[in-house]
C-alpha cells in the first residue's frame, strides 16, 4: 500500500491543479483503506490481521502526510 500511496500522490501532484490537492489526497487514502481490507480479507488468514491492516494503513497515512506537506509547500 505504501508504494500505491506514493504513486497515487505523484499522479495527483502531476495531474490535478494545486487547489484540488487537499480534495484528492483524502480520496486516495480512503481508496487505499478499502483496498487494504479487501486484500487482507482475501488472504483469509486470521493471525495478524489487525497488525497487517494497521501497518498498511499507517504507512499509507505517513506517505500521504509527507506528500501533502510537499505539495502544499510547492503550490
Buried (B, 14 or more C-beta within 10 A) or exposed (E): BBEBBBEBBEEBBEEBEEEEBEEBBEEBBEBBBEBBBEEBEEEEEEEEBEEBBEBBBEBBBEBBEEBBEEBEEEE
